[in-house]
Amino acid sequence: MKILTTICVLCSSLWAALAQNDSLTGPTTNAVVISTDYIDSLVAEARTNNPSLRAADARVRSATFNAEAVRTWDDPMAMFGVNVFSPKGFSPSANGDLVYGVQEKLPLWGMPKLNRQVAAAGVSSRQAQADVCFQQLRDDITKALVSAALTEQVVNIEEQDLEWLRATSKAVEAKYRSGQGDVADTLQIQNAAAVQSDQLRTDQLELAHDYFMLNRLLNRHHDSPWPPLRLPPIAPPVPYSAKLVALALTNEPNLKVVEQEIKAAEATAERTKRTRLPDVSLGVEGWQYSGDGGFRQGMFTLSFSLPWFNSEKYGKDYARDRETVKSAQEEREDQILMVREEVHHLTVDLDAKRRQALLYSQEVSIRAEEALTDKLNLWGTGKVTLRDVLDARRDALDAQLMTARATAGQYQSVADLMFWSGLESFESLIPLSNEPTLHADH
């Protein structure tokens, strides 16, 4: 009778734990399912609070002020001097001993326009870099949310498992004290509970760190509370298609930065090419006698530099800037190849994670629970050991954990794919699921 009572206690605790584990995937009153709208709300908060974004915006404003400060006319140069005459020279009263004048550099050869183009290219480059920072922050927030949701689900599963192990441990100990049990079963279940308790503590600390990181990304207080997070449903497939590649080559943030760097380098090279032309300045001078303050004579001047003596050096300057343009163009080609490779890798990884999530949720979990039920029934009749039951339960829990990890891994890849393709919502990937793939299945 005592053995039957013990078995009933174990069975009831097991079924309660299984029911609680099943409820983990169901709706929770205050839980938040990760969605595009929720991510958008956090990104909007980060837009104004995150220091890295504020720094990027400040660099854009700095480049804008620099472009607005480009001058068409340089500041005029004023000149004042005194003539000194020898006794055998001209008379100061006749020629004037005070000299004053002004000189202005003329804005020739389109240099002011080229300077404005270089400054404008700098603004575009800074803006592209700020966009990269923003998209990277969005990617980081999405991944941090997914990581926190996964860790929270792992913690919930481990809490239920620890509760079942402790209840089972008490029942096995009671069976042992009554003389009906085995000391090995008692030690096994105690070890299993101790190991699970330690693992639960580790994952609880990992969950706290996930929320710490989210608060850091949003520049909130480090211990600001968060609602329970839940992973979204398994995402649809996204094949490696021509449309996806075209989106990536058009919208990938780092590729836009390289393209702006090419424009900036081209503008700089064109400005350097014009520097071999002479600088021309127009000046006016006046001569005045200090004795009576009368004006004696004036002079108009036209001065210019003689760049021909350094023509070879100017040629080297231009060749240097042209090589800078070529290097930026080669970087763009390399970035294009990298975009294609990374998008292909992400689609392969996304497909693998999706298949794994479906496999464990629709097949492996069901079989593992059926195997656990069978082991439990056999253990009740004494045909299998407690170790067999613990192993079967571990298989069932691992199937749940693998489903969660595969789903989280899929959305990690989805976040990266959104970054590389320039898309900003999970829903924007759905139309791409029906696109024909660019490579055959092997």
C-alpha positions as CSV (number, residue, x, y, z in Angstrom):
1,M,0.0,0.0,0.0
2,K,2.9,2.4,0.8
3,I,4.5,1.6,-2.5
4,L,1.3,2.3,-4.4
5,T,0.9,5.6,-2.5
6,T,4.5,6.6,-3.4
7,I,3.9,5.8,-7.0
8,C,0.7,7.9,-7.1
9,V,2.6,10.8,-5.5
10,L,5.3,10.6,-8.1
11,C,2.8,10.3,-11.0
12,S,0.8,13.3,-9.8
13,S,3.9,15.4,-9.5
14,L,5.1,14.4,-12.9
15,W,1.8,15.1,-14.6
16,A,1.6,18.5,-12.8
17,A,5.0,19.4,-14.0
18,L,4.3,18.3,-17.6
19,A,1.1,20.4,-17.5
20,Q,3.0,23.4,-16.2
21,N,5.7,23.0,-18.9
22,D,3.0,22.9,-21.6
23,S,1.6,26.1,-20.2
24,L,4.9,27.9,-20.8
25,T,4.1,28.3,-24.5
26,G,0.6,29.5,-23.8
27,P,-0.6,33.0,-23.1
28,T,0.5,34.7,-19.9
29,T,-1.4,37.7,-18.5
30,N,1.5,40.2,-18.3
31,A,3.8,38.6,-20.9
32,V,4.9,40.5,-24.0
33,V,5.3,38.6,-27.2
34,I,8.2,40.1,-29.2
35,S,6.8,41.9,-32.2
36,T,7.7,44.6,-34.7
37,D,5.5,47.1,-32.9
38,Y,7.2,46.4,-29.6
39,I,10.6,46.6,-31.1
40,D,9.7,49.9,-32.8
41,S,8.6,51.4,-29.5
42,L,12.0,50.5,-27.9
43,V,13.9,51.7,-30.9
44,A,12.1,55.1,-30.7
45,E,13.1,55.3,-27.1
46,A,16.7,54.5,-27.9
47,R,16.7,57.1,-30.7
48,T,16.6,59.8,-28.1
49,N,18.4,58.1,-25.2
50,N,21.2,56.0,-26.6
51,P,24.6,57.8,-26.3
52,S,26.0,56.2,-29.4
53,L,23.1,57.5,-31.5
54,R,23.4,60.9,-30.0
55,A,27.1,60.9,-30.8
56,A,26.3,59.9,-34.4
57,D,23.7,62.7,-34.7
58,A,26.2,65.2,-33.3
59,R,28.7,64.2,-35.9
60,V,26.1,64.7,-38.6
61,R,25.3,68.2,-37.3
62,S,29.0,69.0,-37.1
63,A,29.5,68.1,-40.7
64,T,26.4,70.1,-41.6
65,F,27.8,73.2,-39.9
66,N,31.1,72.6,-41.7
67,A,29.3,72.5,-45.1
68,E,27.4,75.7,-44.2
69,A,30.6,77.4,-43.2
70,V,32.3,77.1,-46.6
71,R,33.2,80.5,-47.8
72,T,33.0,81.9,-51.3
73,W,35.3,84.8,-50.5
74,D,38.3,84.6,-48.3
75,D,38.9,87.2,-45.6
76,P,40.7,90.3,-47.2
77,M,44.2,90.9,-46.1
78,A,44.9,94.5,-44.8
79,M,48.3,96.0,-44.9
80,F,49.9,99.0,-43.2
81,G,53.6,100.1,-43.4
82,V,56.0,103.0,-43.2
83,N,58.4,104.1,-46.0
84,V,61.9,105.1,-44.9
85,F,63.9,107.4,-47.3
86,S,67.6,108.1,-47.3
87,P,68.9,111.7,-47.8
88,K,69.7,110.9,-51.4
89,G,66.4,109.4,-52.1
90,F,62.9,110.7,-52.7
91,S,61.3,113.2,-50.4
92,P,58.7,111.8,-48.0
93,S,56.5,114.8,-48.4
94,A,56.4,114.2,-52.2
95,N,55.9,110.4,-52.2
96,G,54.3,109.8,-48.9
97,D,55.8,107.8,-46.0
98,L,52.7,105.9,-44.8
99,V,51.5,102.9,-46.9
100,Y,48.2,101.1,-46.4
101,G,46.2,98.7,-48.5
102,V,44.0,95.7,-48.8
103,Q,44.3,92.5,-50.8
104,E,41.6,90.0,-51.7
105,K,42.0,86.5,-53.1
106,L,39.6,86.0,-56.1
107,P,37.3,82.9,-56.0
108,L,38.4,81.5,-59.4
109,W,38.5,78.1,-61.1
110,G,35.3,77.0,-59.3
111,M,37.1,76.3,-56.1
112,P,34.3,77.5,-53.7
113,K,31.9,75.2,-55.5
114,L,34.3,72.3,-55.2
115,N,34.8,73.0,-51.5
116,R,31.0,73.0,-51.0
117,Q,30.8,69.6,-52.8
118,V,33.5,68.1,-50.6
119,A,31.8,69.4,-47.5
120,A,28.4,68.1,-48.7
121,A,29.9,64.7,-49.4
122,G,31.2,64.8,-45.8
123,V,27.6,65.4,-44.6
124,S,26.3,62.5,-46.6
125,S,29.1,60.2,-45.3
126,R,28.3,61.1,-41.7
127,Q,24.6,60.6,-42.3
128,A,25.3,57.1,-43.8
129,Q,27.4,56.3,-40.7
130,A,24.6,57.5,-38.4
131,D,22.2,55.2,-40.3
132,V,24.6,52.3,-39.8
133,C,24.7,53.1,-36.1
134,F,20.9,53.2,-35.9
135,Q,20.4,50.0,-37.8
136,Q,23.0,48.3,-35.7
137,L,21.3,49.4,-32.5
138,R,18.0,48.1,-33.8
139,D,19.7,44.8,-34.6
140,D,21.2,44.7,-31.1
141,I,17.9,45.5,-29.4
142,T,16.1,42.8,-31.3
143,K,18.7,40.2,-30.5
144,A,18.8,41.2,-26.8
145,L,15.0,40.8,-26.6
146,V,15.2,37.4,-28.3
147,S,18.0,36.3,-25.9
148,A,16.0,37.5,-22.9
149,A,12.9,35.7,-24.0
150,L,14.8,32.5,-24.6
151,T,16.6,32.7,-21.2
152,E,13.3,33.4,-19.5
153,Q,11.7,30.4,-21.1
154,V,14.7,28.3,-20.1
155,V,14.4,29.5,-16.5
156,N,10.7,28.7,-16.4
157,I,11.3,25.2,-17.7
158,E,14.1,24.6,-15.2
159,E,12.0,25.9,-12.3
160,Q,9.2,23.4,-13.1
161,D,11.8,20.7,-13.5
162,L,13.4,21.5,-10.1
163,E,9.9,21.5,-8.5
164,W,9.3,18.1,-9.9
165,L,12.7,16.8,-8.8
166,R,12.2,18.0,-5.3
167,A,8.7,16.5,-5.0
168,T,10.0,13.2,-6.5
169,S,13.0,13.3,-4.1
170,K,10.7,13.6,-1.1
171,A,8.7,10.6,-2.3
172,V,11.7,8.5,-3.0
173,E,13.2,9.4,0.4
174,A,9.9,8.4,2.1
175,K,10.0,5.1,0.1
176,Y,13.5,4.5,1.3
177,R,12.7,5.2,5.0
178,S,9.8,2.8,4.8
179,G,12.3,0.1,3.7
180,Q,10.8,-0.2,0.2
181,G,13.3,1.8,-1.7
182,D,16.9,1.8,-2.8
183,V,19.6,4.2,-1.5
184,A,20.9,4.6,-5.0
185,D,17.6,6.0,-6.2
186,T,17.7,8.5,-3.3
187,L,21.2,9.6,-4.1
188,Q,20.4,9.9,-7.8
189,I,17.4,12.1,-7.4
190,Q,19.2,14.3,-4.8
191,N,22.1,14.8,-7.2
192,A,19.7,15.6,-10.0
193,A,17.9,18.2,-7.9
194,A,21.2,19.7,-6.8
195,V,22.6,20.0,-10.3
196,Q,19.3,21.5,-11.6
197,S,19.2,24.0,-8.7
198,D,22.7,25.2,-9.6
199,Q,21.9,25.4,-13.3
200,L,18.7,27.4,-12.5
201,R,20.7,29.9,-10.5
202,T,23.2,30.3,-13.4
203,D,20.4,30.9,-15.9
204,Q,18.6,33.3,-13.5
205,L,21.8,35.4,-13.4
206,E,22.1,35.2,-17.2
207,L,18.5,36.5,-17.5
208,A,19.3,39.4,-15.1
209,H,22.3,40.2,-17.4
210,D,20.0,40.1,-20.5
211,Y,17.8,42.7,-18.9
212,F,20.8,44.7,-17.8
213,M,22.0,44.8,-21.4
214,L,18.6,45.9,-22.6
215,N,18.6,48.7,-20.1
216,R,22.0,49.7,-21.3
217,L,20.9,49.8,-24.9
218,L,18.0,52.0,-24.0
219,N,20.0,54.0,-21.4
220,R,17.6,53.2,-18.7
221,H,18.6,52.6,-15.1
222,H,20.4,49.3,-14.8
223,D,17.7,47.6,-12.7
224,S,14.7,49.0,-14.5
225,P,12.0,46.2,-14.5
226,W,10.9,44.4,-17.6
227,P,7.7,42.4,-18.3
228,P,8.0,38.7,-19.0
229,L,9.0,38.2,-22.7
230,R,7.8,35.5,-25.0
231,L,9.3,34.3,-28.3
232,P,7.1,34.9,-31.4
233,P,5.9,31.9,-33.4
234,I,8.2,30.1,-35.8
235,A,9.0,32.4,-38.7
236,P,8.3,31.5,-42.3
237,P,11.2,30.4,-44.6
238,V,13.2,33.1,-46.5
239,P,15.0,31.6,-49.5
240,Y,18.1,33.1,-51.1
241,S,16.3,34.9,-53.9
242,A,17.1,37.5,-56.5
243,K,14.7,39.9,-54.8
244,L,16.4,39.5,-51.4
245,V,19.8,40.0,-53.0
246,A,18.6,43.1,-54.8
247,L,17.2,44.5,-51.5
248,A,20.5,43.9,-49.7
249,L,22.6,45.5,-52.5
250,T,20.3,48.5,-52.4
251,N,19.8,49.0,-48.7
252,E,22.7,47.4,-46.8
253,P,23.9,50.2,-44.5
254,N,27.6,49.7,-44.7
255,L,27.4,49.6,-48.5
256,K,25.8,53.0,-48.5
257,V,28.7,54.3,-46.3
258,V,31.2,53.0,-48.9
259,E,29.3,54.6,-51.7
260,Q,29.3,58.0,-49.9
261,E,33.0,57.6,-49.3
262,I,33.5,57.1,-53.0
263,K,31.6,60.4,-53.7
264,A,33.7,62.2,-51.1
265,A,36.9,60.9,-52.5
266,E,35.9,61.9,-56.0
267,A,35.1,65.4,-54.9
268,T,38.4,65.7,-53.0
269,A,40.3,64.5,-56.1
270,E,38.6,67.1,-58.3
271,R,39.4,69.8,-55.9
272,T,43.0,68.6,-55.7
273,K,43.2,68.7,-59.5
274,R,42.3,72.4,-59.5
275,T,45.0,73.3,-56.9
276,R,47.6,73.3,-59.7
277,L,46.0,76.5,-61.0
278,P,47.4,79.7,-59.7
279,D,45.9,81.7,-56.8
280,V,45.0,85.2,-58.0
281,S,44.6,88.1,-55.7
282,L,43.6,91.7,-56.3
283,G,45.1,94.5,-54.2
284,V,44.8,98.3,-53.6
285,E,47.5,100.4,-52.0
286,G,47.6,104.0,-50.9
287,W,50.5,106.3,-50.0
288,Q,50.0,109.2,-47.6
289,Y,52.3,111.8,-46.0
290,S,52.3,111.8,-42.2
291,G,53.2,115.5,-42.0
292,D,50.0,116.9,-43.4
293,G,47.9,113.7,-43.9
294,G,47.7,114.3,-47.6
295,F,47.3,111.5,-50.1
296,R,50.2,111.2,-52.4
297,Q,49.7,108.2,-54.7
298,G,47.8,104.9,-55.1
299,M,48.4,101.6,-56.7
300,F,46.3,98.6,-57.9
301,T,48.0,95.2,-57.8
302,L,47.2,91.8,-59.3
303,S,49.3,89.0,-57.8
304,F,49.3,85.3,-58.4
305,S,51.2,82.2,-57.4
306,L,53.5,80.4,-59.8
307,P,52.5,76.7,-59.3
308,W,54.5,75.5,-62.3
309,F,57.7,75.0,-60.3
310,N,55.9,72.4,-58.3
311,S,53.8,70.9,-61.1
312,E,55.2,67.4,-60.5
313,K,54.2,67.6,-56.8
314,Y,50.7,68.7,-57.6
315,G,50.5,65.8,-60.0
316,K,51.5,63.5,-57.1
317,D,48.7,65.0,-55.0
318,Y,46.1,64.3,-57.6
319,A,47.5,60.8,-58.2
320,R,47.2,60.2,-54.5
321,D,43.6,61.2,-54.3
322,R,42.7,59.2,-57.4
323,E,44.2,56.1,-55.7
324,T,42.0,56.9,-52.8
325,V,39.0,56.8,-55.1
326,K,40.1,53.5,-56.5
327,S,40.6,52.0,-53.1
328,A,37.0,53.1,-52.1
329,Q,35.7,51.5,-55.3
330,E,37.5,48.3,-54.6
331,E,36.1,48.3,-51.1
332,R,32.6,48.7,-52.5
333,E,33.2,45.6,-54.7
334,D,34.4,43.7,-51.7
335,Q,31.4,44.8,-49.7
336,I,29.1,43.7,-52.5
337,L,30.6,40.2,-52.4
338,M,30.4,40.2,-48.6
339,V,26.7,41.2,-48.7
340,R,25.9,38.3,-51.1
341,E,27.8,35.9,-49.0
342,E,26.3,37.0,-45.7
343,V,22.8,37.0,-47.0
344,H,23.3,33.5,-48.4
345,H,24.7,32.3,-45.1
346,L,21.8,33.9,-43.1
347,T,19.2,32.2,-45.3
348,V,20.9,28.8,-44.9
349,D,21.1,29.3,-41.1
350,L,17.5,30.5,-40.9
351,D,16.3,27.5,-42.9
352,A,18.3,25.1,-40.6
353,K,16.9,26.8,-37.4
354,R,13.4,26.7,-38.8
355,R,13.6,23.0,-39.7
356,Q,15.1,22.3,-36.3
357,A,12.3,24.2,-34.4
358,L,9.6,22.4,-36.4
359,L,11.3,19.0,-35.9
360,Y,11.5,19.4,-32.1
361,S,8.1,21.0,-31.6
362,Q,6.1,18.7,-33.9
363,E,7.9,15.4,-33.6
364,V,10.7,15.0,-31.1
365,S,8.7,16.7,-28.2
366,I,5.7,14.5,-28.8
367,R,7.7,11.3,-29.0
368,A,9.7,12.3,-25.9
369,E,6.5,12.8,-23.9
370,E,5.1,9.5,-25.0
371,A,8.4,7.8,-24.1
372,L,8.3,9.5,-20.6
373,T,4.7,8.3,-20.1
374,D,5.7,4.8,-21.0
375,K,8.8,4.9,-18.7
376,L,6.6,6.2,-15.9
377,N,4.1,3.3,-16.3
378,L,6.9,0.8,-16.4
379,W,8.6,2.2,-13.4
380,G,5.3,2.0,-11.5
381,T,5.3,-1.8,-12.1
382,G,9.0,-2.1,-11.3
383,K,10.2,-2.9,-14.8
384,V,12.5,0.1,-15.2
385,T,14.7,2.0,-12.8
386,L,14.3,5.6,-11.5
387,R,17.3,6.5,-13.7
388,D,15.3,5.4,-16.8
389,V,12.5,7.8,-15.7
390,L,14.9,10.6,-15.1
391,D,16.6,10.1,-18.5
392,A,13.2,10.1,-20.2
393,R,12.2,13.3,-18.4
394,R,15.4,14.9,-19.4
395,D,14.8,14.0,-23.0
396,A,11.4,15.6,-22.8
397,L,12.8,18.8,-21.3
398,D,15.6,18.9,-23.7
399,A,13.1,18.7,-26.6
400,Q,11.3,21.8,-25.2
401,L,14.6,23.6,-24.7
402,M,15.7,22.8,-28.2
403,T,12.5,24.1,-29.6
404,A,12.9,27.4,-27.8
405,R,16.6,27.7,-28.7
406,A,16.0,26.9,-32.4
407,T,13.1,29.5,-32.5
408,A,15.4,32.1,-30.8
409,G,18.2,31.2,-33.2
410,Q,15.9,31.7,-36.2
411,Y,14.9,35.2,-35.0
412,Q,18.6,36.0,-34.3
413,S,19.2,35.2,-38.0
414,V,16.0,37.2,-39.0
415,A,17.4,40.2,-37.1
416,D,20.7,40.0,-39.0
417,L,18.9,39.5,-42.3
418,M,16.8,42.6,-41.7
419,F,20.0,44.5,-41.0
420,W,21.7,43.4,-44.2
421,S,18.6,43.8,-46.4
422,G,17.5,47.2,-44.9
423,L,14.1,45.8,-43.9
424,E,12.5,47.0,-40.6
425,S,9.8,44.5,-39.7
426,F,9.3,40.8,-39.4
427,E,6.3,41.1,-41.7
428,S,8.4,42.5,-44.5
429,L,10.1,39.2,-44.9
430,I,6.8,37.3,-45.4
431,P,6.4,38.2,-49.1
432,L,10.0,37.0,-49.7
433,S,9.1,33.4,-48.6
434,N,7.4,32.7,-51.9
435,E,10.3,34.0,-54.1
436,P,12.2,31.3,-56.2
437,T,15.6,30.4,-54.8
438,L,18.7,31.2,-56.8
439,H,20.4,27.8,-56.1
440,A,19.2,24.3,-56.4
441,D,18.8,22.1,-53.3
442,H,21.5,19.6,-52.8
